[in-house]
């Protein structure tokens, strides 16, 4: 397990800005996540200080170089799960490593992937969940299904084995996109990957079954949504961070209701602009620095 002071999830403008402030203040800083969508050939002509148009790719690369200049470590590594430890630190599991830090900054943007199930909202809180660590306990020894096609879904399915042996993955018609290691682990634990699409849900007093496009009904009392990559919203669910819909609630210093957890950028749902994300990242970085100092003082 790799130890650090401040762990940032997300390599977009908010995450990089936070990393620059944290590393420049002498904090051991790790930032996880691959370059975001904005790092493509998008033309940006309203960013302060650039008279000439700059591409998103160039702007992100400059931010990465600046963060590394001050000592931040950047890894293109996808985060699979986040948990709070009994030591008031946060343990983050990625595809390639495990990390621990007393301060965590969520800056992965907001997930826009929806599973396309007609009546999904009718069963949210009644069998549909976005958080295994929150709701897995209530589904002990019951049939459950994970919706998703990648490593995030595979990891969620394996975590559910703590509560029930009856776990299935449904890819919503997508081609499975899991690493060979995860495929082997799923096979070893008898977790079947169903390359079909759930069309609708059924049940009078909560979820009882999922109905596939071909009309097949599968008994399911828990449906966990884990499509694409994990987002800040997914991590917020796991940690008990207060949310407003799909966005994370923060105060003026980008603090959440969980001490040591901060959020910045699109995931907090303000004005979705790069300049705003950069400013929020700076505030989150400063607040995280102060939290880490207090944390170390409490140990001495």
C-alpha positions in Angstrom: 0.0 0.0 0.0 1.4 3.4 -1.0 1.1 6.2 1.6 0.6 9.8 0.8 -0.7 13.0 2.3 -3.3 14.1 -0.3 -4.8 11.8 -2.8 -6.7 13.3 -5.7 -9.0 11.4 -8.0 -9.3 13.0 -11.4 -6.7 14.5 -13.8 -8.9 17.2 -15.1 -8.5 21.0 -14.5 -9.8 20.8 -10.9 -7.7 17.8 -9.9 -4.5 19.2 -11.5 -5.1 22.7 -9.9 -5.5 21.0 -6.5 -2.3 19.0 -7.1 -0.3 22.1 -7.9 -1.3 23.8 -4.7 -0.8 20.7 -2.6 2.6 19.7 -4.0 3.9 23.3 -3.9 3.1 23.4 -0.2 5.3 20.4 0.4 2.5 17.8 0.7 3.1 14.3 -0.7 0.6 14.4 -3.4 -0.7 11.6 -5.7 -3.3 12.2 -8.5 -5.0 9.2 -10.1 -7.0 9.1 -13.3 -6.3 9.2 -17.0 -6.6 12.4 -19.1 -10.2 13.6 -19.3 -12.4 14.3 -22.3 -11.4 17.9 -22.3 -7.8 16.8 -23.1 -8.9 16.3 -26.7 -8.6 18.7 -29.6 -11.2 21.1 -28.2 -10.5 24.8 -29.0 -10.6 27.0 -25.9 -10.6 30.7 -26.5 -12.1 32.1 -23.3 -9.5 31.0 -20.8 -7.8 33.8 -18.9 -4.3 34.8 -20.0 -4.4 33.1 -23.4 -5.0 35.6 -26.2 -4.4 32.8 -28.7 -6.8 29.8 -28.9 -5.4 26.8 -27.0 -6.6 23.2 -27.3 -7.8 21.2 -24.3 -5.0 18.8 -24.8 -2.4 21.5 -24.6 -3.9 23.0 -21.5 -4.1 19.7 -19.6 -0.5 18.8 -20.6 0.7 22.2 -19.2 -1.2 21.5 -16.0 0.3 18.0 -15.7 3.8 19.4 -16.2 3.3 22.1 -13.6 2.0 19.6 -11.0 5.0 17.3 -11.7 7.4 20.3 -11.4 6.3 20.7 -7.8 6.6 17.0 -7.0 3.1 15.6 -7.5 3.0 12.0 -8.7 0.6 11.4 -11.6 -0.7 8.0 -12.5 -3.0 7.0 -15.4 -4.7 4.5 -13.1 -8.5 4.0 -12.8 -9.9 4.0 -9.3 -12.3 1.1 -8.4 -13.3 1.7 -4.8 -12.8 4.1 -1.9 -13.3 3.3 1.8 -12.7 5.1 5.1 -10.4 3.3 7.6 -10.6 3.2 11.3 -7.5 5.5 11.4 -9.4 8.4 9.8 -7.7 7.9 6.6 -9.0 6.8 3.2 -8.0 3.7 1.4 -8.3 3.8 -2.4 -8.1 0.7 -4.6 -7.2 1.2 -8.2 -6.6 -1.2 -11.1 -2.9 -1.3 -10.3 -2.3 -0.4 -6.6 -3.8 0.5 -3.2 -3.2 3.9 -1.6 -3.9 5.5 1.8 -4.1 9.2 2.7 -5.7 11.4 5.4 -7.1 13.8 2.8 -9.1 12.9 -0.3 -10.1 15.3 -3.2 -12.8 14.1 -5.6 -12.5 15.7 -8.9 -13.6 13.2 -11.6 -16.4 15.2 -13.0 -19.9 13.8 -13.1 -21.0 10.5 -14.7 -23.4 10.9 -17.5 -23.8 7.2 -18.3 -27.3 5.8 -17.7 -28.3 2.2 -18.1 -31.4 2.9 -20.2 -33.8 1.0 -18.0 -37.4 2.4 -18.4 -38.5 2.5 -14.8 -35.2 2.6 -13.0 -36.1 5.6 -10.8 -39.2 3.8 -9.5 -36.9 1.3 -7.7 -34.1 3.6 -6.5 -33.9 2.9 -2.8 -36.1 -0.1 -3.3 -33.6 -2.5 -4.7 -31.6 -0.3 -7.1 -28.4 1.0 -5.6 -25.2 2.8 -6.6 -23.2 1.7 -3.5 -22.2 -1.8 -2.5 -20.7 -0.8 0.8 -23.9 1.1 1.6 -26.6 -1.5 0.7 -24.9 -4.9 0.2 -25.6 -5.7 3.9 -29.3 -5.6 3.3 -29.2 -8.2 0.5 -27.5 -11.0 2.4 -27.9 -14.3 0.6 -30.3 -12.7 -1.9 -29.9 -12.7 -5.7 -28.2 -9.5 -7.0 -27.1 -8.1 -10.3 -24.5 -5.5 -11.3 -25.0 -3.4 -14.4 -21.8 -2.6 -16.1 -19.2 -3.8 -18.6 -15.8 -2.9 -17.2 -13.5 -3.3 -14.2 -15.6 -1.1 -12.1 -18.5 -3.5 -12.4 -16.3 -6.5 -11.9 -14.9 -5.1 -8.7 -18.4 -4.2 -7.4 -19.5 -7.8 -8.2 -16.6 -9.3 -6.3 -17.2 -7.0 -3.3 -20.8 -8.2 -3.2 -19.6 -11.7 -2.4 -19.1 -10.5 1.2 -22.9 -10.5 1.4 -24.2 -13.1 -1.0 -22.9 -15.8 -3.3 -25.7 -15.2 -5.9 -24.1 -12.4 -8.1 -24.6 -11.8 -11.8 -23.2 -9.1 -14.1 -25.2 -7.7 -17.0 -23.3 -5.5 -19.5 -26.4 -3.8 -20.9 -25.6 -5.3 -24.4 -22.1 -3.9 -24.4 -19.0 -5.9 -25.1 -17.3 -6.9 -21.8 -14.3 -4.7 -21.2 -12.6 -6.3 -18.1 -9.0 -7.2 -17.7 -7.9 -10.8 -17.9 -7.2 -10.8 -14.1 -10.8 -9.7 -13.3 -12.2 -12.2 -15.8 -10.4 -15.0 -14.1 -11.5 -13.9 -10.6 -15.2 -13.7 -11.8 -14.9 -17.2 -13.2 -13.3 -18.6 -10.0 -16.2 -17.1 -8.0 -19.0 -18.3 -10.3 -20.1 -14.8 -11.3 -21.7 -15.1 -14.7 -21.4 -12.2 -17.2 -24.6 -11.8 -19.1 -24.2 -9.8 -22.4 -27.8 -8.8 -22.6 -29.8 -5.7 -21.8 -32.2 -5.1 -18.9 -35.2 -3.3 -20.3 -37.4 -2.9 -17.2 -37.8 -3.8 -13.5 -40.6 -5.5 -11.7 -41.8 -6.0 -8.1 -44.7 -4.8 -6.0 -42.9 -4.2 -2.7 -39.4 -3.4 -4.0 -37.3 -5.0 -6.7 -38.1 -8.7 -7.4 -36.9 -9.3 -10.9 -35.3 -7.7 -14.0 -36.8 -8.1 -17.4 -34.5 -8.5 -20.4 -35.2 -7.1 -23.8 -36.1 -10.6 -25.0 -38.7 -10.9 -22.3 -36.7 -13.2 -20.0 -37.3 -12.6 -16.3 -34.4 -13.0 -13.8 -35.1 -13.0 -10.1 -33.1 -10.1 -8.6 -33.6 -8.3 -5.4 -30.7 -5.9 -5.6 -29.5 -4.1 -8.8 -26.2 -2.2 -8.5 -25.3 0.4 -11.2 -21.6 0.4 -12.1 -21.4 1.4 -15.8 -18.3 2.7 -17.4 -15.7 4.1 -14.9 -16.4 5.0 -11.3 -17.1 8.7 -10.8 -17.0 11.2 -7.9 -20.7 10.5 -7.4 -20.0 6.7 -7.0 -17.2 7.4 -4.4 -19.5 9.9 -2.6 -22.1 7.2 -2.2 -19.5 4.8 -0.7 -18.2 7.4 1.8 -21.6 8.8 2.8 -20.9 12.2 1.3 -23.9 14.5 1.1 -25.2 15.0 -2.4 -27.8 17.0 -4.3 -28.9 14.7 -7.0 -25.8 13.5 -8.8 -23.7 16.5 -7.5 -21.7 16.6 -4.3 -22.5 19.2 -1.7 -19.5 21.3 -0.5 -19.1 24.5 1.4 -17.2 27.6 0.2 -13.8 25.9 0.9 -14.9 22.8 -1.1 -15.3 20.7 2.1 -17.9 17.9 2.2 -19.7 16.7 5.3 -17.1 14.0 5.8 -13.9 15.4 7.4 -10.9 14.9 5.1 -13.0 14.6 1.9 -13.1 17.6 -0.5 -14.6 18.0 -4.0 -14.1 20.3 -6.9 -15.0 20.8 -10.5 -18.0 19.5 -12.4 -18.9 17.0 -9.7 -20.1 19.8 -7.4 -22.5 21.1 -10.1 -21.8 24.8 -10.3 -20.8 26.7 -13.5 -19.3 23.9 -15.6 -16.4 25.8 -16.9 -12.6 25.1 -16.9 -11.9 28.4 -15.1 -14.3 27.6 -12.3 -12.9 24.1 -11.9 -9.4 25.5 -11.6 -10.5 27.9 -8.9 -12.4 25.2 -7.0 -9.3 22.9 -7.3 -7.2 25.6 -5.7 -9.6 26.0 -2.8 -9.9 22.2 -2.3 -6.1 22.0 -2.3 -5.7 24.7 0.3 -8.4 23.1 2.6 -6.8 19.6 2.2 -3.4 21.1 3.1 -4.8 22.5 6.4 -6.6 19.2 7.1 -3.4 17.2 6.7 -1.5 19.5 9.0 -4.2 19.1 11.7 -4.2 15.4 11.2 -0.4 15.1 11.8 -0.6 17.4 14.8 -3.2 15.1 16.3 -0.8 12.2 16.0 2.1 13.9 17.8 
